[in-house]
């Protein structure tokens, strides 16, 4: 799930769920161009802890290596 800040807010980070800022986001897509586009969009919204994986297996491996807890936003 992607939680994006409200339109027109001068401080986009104010609308972000605290877990997104503290734990980050895991982006999974097999297309490197799509991952780069998603990363750029997330960074534009003030999210800088971005982890990437190219497929489901590597996503699970990456997720298990991160010191985070799943959070529903």
Secondary structure as UniProt FT lines:
FT   TURN            7..8
FT   HELIX           12..15
FT   HELIX           18..23
FT   STRAND          25..28
FT   HELIX           32..44
FT   TURN            45..46
FT   STRAND          50..53
FT   HELIX           56..65
//
